[in-house]
């Protein structure tokens, strides 16, 4: 793969490839062609081959792809062969839901700390974590090798919290706050806006209504 830049569109498709390959593994399928994978995923076979060729190809002409090997290799590309310690800032409904989602741990994303500025939430327990005060944030990050910080807070404090996280050395932020964060170039931010996703669905519905 080297240092060749990979498009964001390809990167966004990788988790989907991983999920389908995992399902094929569970079905005890040993190999699959790009054409069969195309039919299952709704992605063209040429697109699949182009995507995978960015990372070395992995297939053999006339044989296709070894399902277990390909899933393992895509997992390595996605960093799923490592454990990622994750904190959640925000102990409200969204933060509690994220902390309670067990599939994160199955992928190596382990919630090791939850923080909140509300004294009423501090000290409460969410699964295996006791909610900590924001005053402990920097010290906790320094001592626990945190890979990812999740922001499950309103947009007003989000930038200040992000600034604190960046000063702590956090390089990846999963942002559920409805605000575009300003961070250093070496910090990665993945924005998740649930309302915008619904708006996209609304657009499709509205387009269909206008067509009728």
Backbone bond lengths (Angstrom), bond angles and torsions (degrees), N, CA, C in turn:
res aa  C-N    CA-C-N  psi(-1)  N-CA   C-N-CA  omega(-1)  CA-C   N-CA-C  phi
1 X - - - 1.466 - - 1.521 111.02 -
2 X 1.360 118.09 -38.60 1.447 121.48 177.16 1.505 112.73 60.67
3 X 1.356 114.48 -147.62 1.460 120.01 -178.38 1.519 112.03 -101.93
4 X 1.339 117.47 11.94 1.452 120.10 -179.07 1.521 109.81 -64.88
5 X 1.341 117.53 128.67 1.474 119.06 -179.39 1.520 111.63 -66.24
6 X 1.320 115.94 138.95 1.459 122.96 178.22 1.520 107.82 -108.37
7 X 1.325 116.73 133.76 1.458 119.57 -176.77 1.518 111.22 -66.33
8 X 1.329 115.38 151.08 1.463 120.50 179.71 1.525 111.13 -62.85
9 X 1.337 117.46 -30.74 1.469 120.42 179.24 1.530 110.75 -63.58
10 X 1.330 117.02 -40.70 1.459 121.17 178.05 1.525 109.99 -65.24
11 X 1.324 116.40 -45.72 1.462 120.94 -178.78 1.521 110.81 -60.32
12 X 1.340 117.08 -38.51 1.459 120.39 -179.63 1.521 112.02 -68.84
13 X 1.344 117.11 -24.12 1.463 119.31 179.38 1.531 111.91 -83.65
14 X 1.315 118.21 -21.07 1.462 120.31 -175.91 1.532 113.41 -58.28
15 X 1.350 119.81 -46.32 1.474 118.06 178.47 1.526 112.75 -59.77
16 X 1.327 116.63 -31.57 1.468 119.45 179.32 1.528 110.09 -70.43
17 X 1.324 116.85 -41.99 1.461 119.25 173.79 1.524 110.39 -57.08
18 X 1.310 116.16 -45.06 1.464 120.84 -178.31 1.526 110.54 -59.96
19 X 1.324 116.68 -43.32 1.464 120.47 -178.14 1.532 111.29 -64.17
20 X 1.336 116.48 -44.53 1.461 119.26 -179.83 1.522 111.22 -66.11
21 X 1.323 116.97 -39.83 1.462 120.37 178.89 1.520 111.19 -65.49
22 X 1.324 116.61 -36.42 1.462 119.96 176.52 1.532 110.09 -62.36
23 X 1.335 116.43 -42.12 1.458 119.94 178.48 1.528 110.68 -64.44
24 X 1.337 117.29 -38.83 1.465 120.92 177.81 1.526 110.55 -65.20
25 X 1.312 116.24 -38.91 1.467 120.21 176.32 1.520 110.97 -60.78
26 X 1.332 115.94 -41.63 1.451 120.62 179.28 1.527 111.48 -65.97
27 X 1.342 116.21 -27.48 1.463 121.34 176.17 1.529 112.16 -82.43
28 X 1.337 116.45 0.64 1.469 123.12 179.37 1.524 112.09 67.41
29 X 1.323 117.29 25.91 1.459 120.44 176.24 1.523 108.79 -81.52
30 X 1.328 116.48 127.70 1.462 120.48 -174.63 1.519 112.72 -87.88
31 X 1.321 118.02 -35.62 1.464 119.44 179.91 1.520 109.79 -145.25
32 X 1.317 114.28 159.76 1.463 119.64 -178.81 1.520 109.16 -151.29
33 X 1.313 116.42 144.37 1.465 121.00 176.83 1.520 109.46 -86.23
34 X 1.325 116.20 162.16 1.461 119.91 177.06 1.527 110.34 -64.38
35 X 1.345 116.81 -29.46 1.468 120.25 179.30 1.529 110.85 -68.08
36 X 1.337 116.75 -43.79 1.462 119.95 179.48 1.526 110.59 -67.89
37 X 1.329 116.42 -41.59 1.461 119.63 177.23 1.522 110.27 -63.01
38 X 1.321 116.12 -35.19 1.461 121.51 177.00 1.517 111.54 -61.36
39 X 1.337 116.38 -44.76 1.469 120.03 -179.55 1.522 111.23 -64.23
40 X 1.300 116.97 -37.58 1.463 120.61 -178.93 1.529 112.06 -71.39
41 X 1.336 116.45 -38.97 1.458 120.61 -171.75 1.524 113.79 -94.42
42 X 1.339 117.07 -19.50 1.458 118.89 -175.12 1.517 112.74 76.00
43 X 1.330 116.85 23.88 1.463 123.59 174.91 1.518 106.97 -116.14
44 X 1.322 118.15 140.22 1.457 118.98 -177.24 1.527 110.72 -63.95
45 X 1.338 114.91 150.14 1.459 120.06 179.79 1.520 111.04 -61.43
46 X 1.336 116.71 -38.46 1.470 119.65 178.92 1.521 111.06 -64.66
47 X 1.341 116.87 -35.52 1.463 119.99 178.07 1.525 110.28 -66.32
48 X 1.325 116.93 -41.64 1.458 120.86 178.20 1.527 110.19 -60.31
49 X 1.340 116.49 -47.27 1.468 120.02 -179.08 1.521 110.78 -63.33
50 X 1.334 116.83 -42.04 1.468 120.29 179.14 1.527 110.73 -62.73
51 X 1.335 115.93 -44.31 1.472 119.72 -179.69 1.517 111.04 -59.92
52 X 1.336 115.85 -49.10 1.463 119.74 -175.79 1.523 112.09 -71.18
53 X 1.328 117.50 -28.45 1.459 120.44 177.96 1.531 111.78 -64.94
54 X 1.323 116.82 -21.30 1.461 119.65 175.06 1.522 111.71 -61.86
55 X 1.333 116.29 -22.23 1.456 121.00 -174.95 1.532 112.28 -118.73
56 X 1.320 116.33 10.98 1.464 119.16 176.70 1.513 114.79 119.17
57 X 1.330 118.33 -9.06 1.454 121.23 174.43 1.515 114.57 95.35
58 X 1.346 118.39 -62.76 1.467 125.23 175.43 1.524 114.63 75.30
59 X 1.323 119.38 -10.95 1.461 120.59 -176.52 1.520 112.58 -104.73
60 X 1.335 116.01 168.22 1.454 122.68 175.72 1.516 108.07 -126.83
61 X 1.327 116.11 131.96 1.461 120.01 -179.16 1.522 110.38 -60.04
62 X 1.313 115.78 129.67 1.453 121.00 -179.08 1.514 113.75 85.16
63 X 1.305 117.01 -8.30 1.479 121.05 179.89 1.519 111.33 -116.77
64 X 1.311 116.89 -37.72 1.464 120.93 -176.32 1.512 110.90 91.48
65 X 1.335 115.76 -144.87 1.452 121.34 -176.33 1.525 110.73 -114.83
66 X 1.310 115.96 137.06 1.452 120.67 169.42 1.525 107.20 -74.98
67 X 1.327 116.23 117.14 1.465 121.47 -170.66 1.529 111.49 -60.61
68 X 1.322 116.70 -50.04 1.465 119.93 -176.40 1.530 110.97 -64.57
69 X 1.334 115.65 -42.84 1.466 119.74 -179.81 1.525 110.76 -63.89
70 X 1.339 116.42 -44.68 1.458 119.61 -178.11 1.527 111.46 -65.53
71 X 1.338 116.72 -41.26 1.465 118.82 177.00 1.526 110.55 -61.16
72 X 1.326 116.28 -43.34 1.465 120.35 -179.86 1.520 111.28 -61.89
73 X 1.335 116.68 -44.46 1.467 120.36 -177.38 1.522 111.75 -68.15
74 X 1.343 117.37 -40.07 1.466 119.68 177.26 1.527 109.31 -66.41
75 X 1.332 116.68 -37.12 1.456 119.92 175.38 1.517 111.89 -58.93
76 X 1.334 116.87 -40.27 1.464 120.45 178.08 1.528 110.80 -66.27
77 X 1.334 116.47 -41.71 1.463 120.08 178.48 1.525 110.34 -60.27
78 X 1.338 116.41 -39.44 1.461 121.66 179.81 1.523 112.89 -79.99
79 X 1.332 116.59 -5.15 1.458 120.06 -179.70 1.508 113.95 78.63
80 X 1.338 117.10 19.45 1.463 120.68 -176.99 1.520 112.76 -80.87
81 X 1.346 116.56 -4.70 1.451 119.86 175.11 1.528 111.46 -85.73
82 X 1.327 115.64 3.49 1.464 121.48 179.48 1.528 109.09 -119.41
83 X 1.321 115.75 161.92 1.456 121.13 174.19 1.526 108.82 -97.95
84 X 1.326 116.03 131.73 1.461 121.84 -179.67 1.529 108.77 -114.34
85 X 1.310 116.73 111.81 1.461 120.44 174.12 1.520 109.33 -72.33
86 X 1.325 116.78 132.19 1.458 121.90 -174.32 1.525 110.10 -130.51
87 X 1.320 116.01 139.91 1.460 119.98 171.56 1.516 109.41 -113.28
88 X 1.325 115.25 156.11 1.460 121.95 175.51 1.517 107.88 -119.42
89 X 1.317 116.23 126.12 1.458 120.81 173.55 1.521 107.11 -101.54
90 X 1.314 115.34 110.91 1.457 121.27 -175.66 1.513 110.32 124.34
91 X 1.322 116.72 108.34 1.461 120.79 -178.35 1.513 112.95 -103.65
92 X 1.330 116.94 23.86 1.463 120.87 177.67 1.520 111.46 -81.91
93 X 1.337 115.80 -159.25 1.466 119.97 -175.06 1.526 112.44 -59.08
94 X 1.335 116.44 -45.09 1.464 119.43 -178.50 1.523 110.70 -67.33
95 X 1.325 116.18 -45.82 1.455 119.37 179.07 1.522 112.14 -59.71
96 X 1.324 116.29 -40.92 1.468 120.57 179.03 1.533 110.49 -64.94
97 X 1.328 116.04 -40.68 1.466 119.50 179.73 1.525 110.97 -64.42
98 X 1.326 116.48 -42.83 1.460 120.37 179.59 1.530 110.53 -65.11
99 X 1.321 116.34 -42.76 1.468 120.52 -179.62 1.524 111.55 -65.02
100 X 1.319 116.68 -27.65 1.455 120.74 -178.00 1.512 114.80 -88.85
101 X 1.328 117.34 -1.81 1.462 120.55 -176.78 1.524 109.93 -84.04
102 X 1.321 117.07 103.44 1.464 121.86 -171.09 1.524 113.53 -70.28
103 X 1.339 118.04 -20.42 1.463 119.58 -178.30 1.526 112.50 -64.68
104 X 1.342 117.29 -22.58 1.467 118.74 176.40 1.521 110.19 -58.06
105 X 1.317 115.89 -47.25 1.459 120.08 -177.57 1.524 111.41 -64.03
106 X 1.325 117.45 -33.13 1.460 120.51 178.45 1.519 112.23 -65.67
107 X 1.319 116.86 -18.24 1.466 122.27 177.76 1.521 111.96 -103.78
108 X 1.323 116.60 3.64 1.457 119.43 177.57 1.511 115.24 93.72
109 X 1.352 117.36 7.45 1.466 121.15 178.25 1.531 108.26 -99.43
110 X 1.313 116.13 106.42 1.462 121.03 -172.21 1.531 109.56 -108.76
111 X 1.321 115.78 119.53 1.472 120.64 176.74 1.521 107.80 -76.85
112 X 1.328 115.69 113.61 1.471 119.98 -176.67 1.529 112.22 -109.79
113 X 1.333 117.44 -6.96 1.455 119.37 179.68 1.519 111.65 -162.58
114 X 1.338 115.54 144.31 1.471 122.54 177.58 1.521 107.61 -130.11
115 X 1.328 115.94 135.85 1.464 121.12 -175.57 1.524 110.43 -128.30
116 X 1.331 115.44 148.33 1.456 120.01 177.22 1.528 108.85 -153.88
117 X 1.350 115.27 148.68 1.462 120.80 179.71 1.523 112.14 -88.15
118 X 1.326 117.08 -10.73 1.465 121.56 -177.84 1.530 109.54 -84.48
119 X 1.333 118.39 117.02 1.475 120.45 -179.65 1.523 113.26 -58.10
120 X 1.347 116.98 -27.13 1.459 119.88 -179.97 1.530 112.26 -69.29
121 X 1.328 116.73 -24.76 1.467 120.25 179.51 1.516 111.77 -91.42
122 X 1.328 116.73 -28.04 1.467 120.44 -179.82 1.528 109.49 -61.54
123 X 1.318 116.15 132.10 1.459 121.28 -179.67 1.516 113.86 94.89
124 X 1.342 117.44 -16.00 1.460 119.30 176.15 1.525 108.97 -76.00
125 X 1.314 116.12 159.55 1.464 120.33 -175.75 1.517 110.72 -109.72
126 X 1.322 115.56 133.38 1.458 122.25 174.86 1.523 106.58 -123.77
127 X 1.321 116.03 109.39 1.465 121.93 -171.08 1.521 109.59 51.99
128 X 1.342 117.25 -118.04 1.471 119.60 -175.24 1.522 112.65 -95.42
129 X 1.325 117.21 6.63 1.465 120.41 -174.95 1.522 111.81 -116.32
130 X 1.316 115.45 136.38 1.459 121.62 171.04 1.518 107.65 -92.87
131 X 1.322 117.69 129.71 1.466 121.82 -178.64 1.526 109.63 -64.47
132 X 1.320 114.97 129.18 1.457 122.06 -176.08 1.533 110.78 -103.77
133 X 1.326 118.10 155.19 1.471 120.98 175.74 1.523 110.34 -73.57
134 X 1.318 116.65 153.99 1.456 121.37 -179.04 1.528 112.12 -62.57
135 X 1.308 117.08 -23.73 1.466 120.16 179.81 1.526 112.18 -62.38
136 X 1.328 117.25 -20.85 1.466 120.88 -178.38 1.524 112.79 -92.62
137 X 1.337 117.49 0.05 1.462 121.15 -171.11 1.529 112.74 -58.23
138 X 1.332 117.04 -55.54 1.463 120.30 -174.39 1.526 112.09 -60.84
139 X 1.306 116.43 -44.80 1.459 120.58 -178.41 1.526 111.01 -64.79
140 X 1.334 116.97 -40.09 1.464 121.15 -179.65 1.519 110.57 -65.48
141 X 1.331 117.33 -44.64 1.463 121.07 179.94 1.524 110.29 -61.25
142 X 1.319 116.36 -42.42 1.462 120.87 -178.48 1.521 112.15 -62.84
143 X 1.319 117.47 -32.31 1.464 121.27 -173.16 1.526 114.36 -95.19
144 X 1.339 118.14 -9.43 1.467 119.14 -169.89 1.526 115.70 -124.46
145 X 1.313 117.98 14.79 1.466 121.71 175.12 1.525 111.68 48.52
146 X 1.304 116.18 58.81 1.460 121.49 -177.71 1.528 110.44 -77.65
147 X 1.321 116.28 127.23 1.463 121.48 178.90 1.523 112.37 -91.06
148 X 1.338 115.97 -39.71 1.466 121.01 -172.30 1.523 109.55 -134.36
149 X 1.325 115.44 136.21 1.460 121.15 172.96 1.524 108.41 -113.51
150 X 1.322 116.13 130.74 1.460 122.17 179.28 1.524 109.10 -104.32
151 X 1.328 116.41 127.96 1.462 120.93 177.31 1.514 109.05 -101.59
152 X 1.329 116.06 108.81 1.467 122.35 177.16 1.524 107.74 -117.86
153 X 1.331 115.32 56.56 1.462 122.60 -173.89 1.523 109.35 -132.47
154 X 1.343 117.78 164.85 1.465 120.40 175.76 1.528 111.12 -62.36
155 X 1.336 115.70 163.10 1.466 118.94 -174.66 1.525 113.05 -69.98
156 X 1.348 118.76 -26.69 1.457 119.97 -174.74 1.527 112.97 -58.39
157 X 1.332 119.47 -48.32 1.473 118.70 -179.48 1.520 114.07 -88.83
158 X 1.327 118.44 -2.65 1.462 121.06 -168.87 1.528 112.36 -61.96
159 X 1.323 118.33 -43.86 1.457 120.10 -177.24 1.530 111.22 -64.91
160 X 1.335 117.09 -42.39 1.462 119.64 179.34 1.528 110.94 -63.87
161 X 1.320 116.63 -39.76 1.456 119.89 178.05 1.531 109.80 -66.38
162 X 1.330 116.60 -42.28 1.469 120.05 178.01 1.530 110.88 -60.58
163 X 1.324 116.66 -40.20 1.467 120.04 177.32 1.526 110.82 -59.80
164 X 1.319 116.49 -43.37 1.471 120.74 178.63 1.521 110.69 -62.44
165 X 1.323 116.04 -43.03 1.459 120.18 -179.34 1.524 111.49 -63.49
166 X 1.319 116.06 -41.54 1.464 120.09 179.22 1.525 111.04 -64.70
167 X 1.316 116.46 -39.41 1.465 119.21 177.69 1.526 111.31 -65.54
168 X 1.330 115.92 -27.24 1.476 120.56 177.45 1.521 112.46 -75.29
169 X 1.316 116.54 -13.57 1.451 119.81 -177.85 1.511 115.13 101.33
170 X 1.329 117.88 6.75 1.462 121.23 176.96 1.529 109.39 -65.77
171 X 1.328 116.85 132.38 1.464 121.69 -177.29 1.521 113.62 -111.48
172 X 1.336 117.81 -2.55 1.466 120.54 -179.01 1.521 109.18 -143.09
173 X 1.337 115.61 125.95 1.466 121.77 -179.42 1.521 108.82 -124.97
174 X 1.325 115.31 126.60 1.465 122.46 174.43 1.518 105.87 -98.85
175 X 1.320 115.64 107.37 1.467 120.91 -165.41 1.527 112.48 -105.40
176 X 1.343 115.84 110.06 1.462 121.42 174.80 1.523 111.70 -98.75
177 X 1.328 117.46 -3.32 1.466 120.45 176.89 1.520 108.43 -73.88
178 X 1.307 117.27 141.60 1.465 121.19 -176.64 1.520 110.64 -82.11
179 X 1.331 115.72 64.07 1.462 120.64 -179.97 1.529 108.07 -155.48
180 X 1.326 115.65 144.24 1.459 120.65 176.09 1.525 108.62 -84.30
181 X 1.317 116.25 115.25 1.452 121.19 -174.76 1.525 110.96 -81.04
182 X 1.316 115.72 144.33 1.463 122.27 173.18 1.528 107.13 -101.49
183 X 1.317 115.73 114.96 1.467 120.92 -176.14 1.518 108.90 -134.78
184 X 1.334 117.78 162.57 1.475 120.45 175.26 1.520 111.61 -59.80
185 X 1.329 116.24 159.54 1.460 121.58 -175.76 1.519 112.96 -63.42
186 X 1.327 117.28 -25.32 1.462 119.35 -177.71 1.529 112.89 -91.56
187 X 1.338 116.59 10.15 1.468 121.31 176.63 1.526 108.50 -108.38
188 X 1.320 116.19 129.21 1.462 121.45 -178.61 1.529 110.03 -97.26
189 X 1.328 115.61 133.85 1.457 121.43 178.92 1.526 108.93 -123.41
190 X 1.318 115.76 128.47 1.466 121.49 172.55 1.519 107.22 -112.11
191 X 1.329 115.43 112.36 1.458 120.76 -178.43 1.524 110.79 -87.46
192 X 1.326 115.19 133.28 1.465 121.15 176.25 1.520 106.91 -124.01
193 X 1.322 116.13 109.38 1.463 120.47 -179.04 1.525 108.47 -118.01
194 X 1.312 116.59 103.36 1.463 121.32 -175.56 1.521 111.92 -65.28
195 X 1.331 116.57 -35.87 1.467 119.87 -179.59 1.520 110.28 -66.98
196 X 1.331 117.15 -41.01 1.466 119.82 179.19 1.522 111.11 -63.72
197 X 1.339 117.15 -35.78 1.465 120.01 176.70 1.522 110.97 -63.15
198 X 1.332 116.05 -42.00 1.467 119.52 176.45 1.516 111.58 -64.86
199 X 1.320 116.96 -36.70 1.462 120.39 178.17 1.527 110.86 -62.31
200 X 1.329 116.79 -36.27 1.461 119.59 177.92 1.522 110.94 -66.15
201 X 1.329 116.33 -38.98 1.465 119.33 174.66 1.524 110.66 -64.56
202 X 1.325 116.08 -40.55 1.455 120.77 178.71 1.522 110.99 -61.05
203 X 1.330 115.98 -39.23 1.469 120.11 177.79 1.523 110.51 -59.59
204 X 1.346 116.85 -45.58 1.457 119.99 -178.81 1.521 111.19 -63.26
205 X 1.337 116.57 -42.45 1.464 119.99 177.58 1.520 111.29 -62.74
206 X 1.324 115.51 -42.91 1.457 119.92 -178.78 1.522 111.35 -65.74
207 X 1.332 115.98 -38.28 1.472 120.69 177.95 1.522 110.03 -62.51
208 X 1.342 117.18 -42.46 1.468 120.62 179.31 1.527 111.30 -65.45
209 X 1.339 116.21 -39.92 1.468 119.50 179.11 1.522 111.10 -63.67
210 X 1.319 116.73 -41.61 1.465 120.70 -179.49 1.512 112.47 -68.81
211 X 1.350 116.09 -23.18 1.447 119.84 178.97 1.520 111.74 -77.60
212 X 1.356 116.53 -28.55 1.470 120.65 -177.25 1.528 111.85 -70.60
